[in-house]
Amino acid sequence: MAYLTWVIRILLFLVLLGLATRNLDPVHVHGFLGYEWKAPLALVMLVALVLGVAVGVAGTLRTAISLILRGREARGHSPLPSELPPAEASPGAGIPVYPATLRPARDLPGDDEGA
């Protein structure tokens, strides 16, 4: 199955590469105040794709961060990672060890303290 996936990826790449090489005619992009950009059509389309992805990610970033912070607050954690208590040095390893209070406050299957 992995070989089939790679064959499909290679074929898709070759088709897109072929389309890009067939669309190298220069196009004029007219902007405001007399600004004009002359570039190959494939490059103009690539720039438009990258700008569209960047605008989409920027548009959802505020919502994603807000949801992450609300989830941390709902679980009882401090909203920002910078508010963590100072780490205690573990002897010998040099890896910080955080207090046990930072573990998620939920019951895991098999956590029977009274049994």
Secondary structure, 3 states (H helix, E strand, C coil): CHHHHHHHHHHHHHHHHHHHHHCCCEEEEECHHHCEEEEEHHHHHHHHHHHHHHHHHHHHHHHHHHHHHHHHHHCCCCCCHHHCCCCEECCCCCCEECCHHHCCCCCCCCCCCCC
